[in-house]
Amino acid sequence: MSPRTGRPTDNPKKVRLEIRLTEDQSEMLTRCADNLNLTKTDVIVKGIEAMNQLAGRTNRTKE
């Protein structure tokens, strides 16, 4: 048997992350995903990207 393979990608996701949320946070995540027509993972990734941009702007203004 050949090994299982997924779709080829230039940016494989090799890091797995497990988080704990309150019921309210879980409901907010689900609501955001539904309203934006995204997966929960995509909502979290976009949130990380937004916070990274904010942190970058904050760090530059402190210099």
MOLIN-V913302 format. One record per residue. BURIAL is 1 if it has 24 or more other C-alpha atoms within 12 Angstrom, else 0. Layout:
BEGIN
burial = (BURIAL & BURIAL)
END
This chain:
BEGIN
burial = (0 & 0 & 0 & 0 & 0 & 0 & 0 & 0 & 0 & 0 & 0 & 0 & 0 & 0 & 0 & 0 & 0 & 0 & 0 & 0 & 0 & 0 & 0 & 0 & 0 & 0 & 0 & 0 & 1 & 0 & 0 & 0 & 0 & 0 & 0 & 0 & 0 & 0 & 0 & 0 & 0 & 0 & 0 & 0 & 0 & 0 & 0 & 0 & 0 & 0 & 0 & 0 & 0 & 0 & 0 & 0 & 0 & 0 & 0 & 0 & 0 & 0 & 0)
END
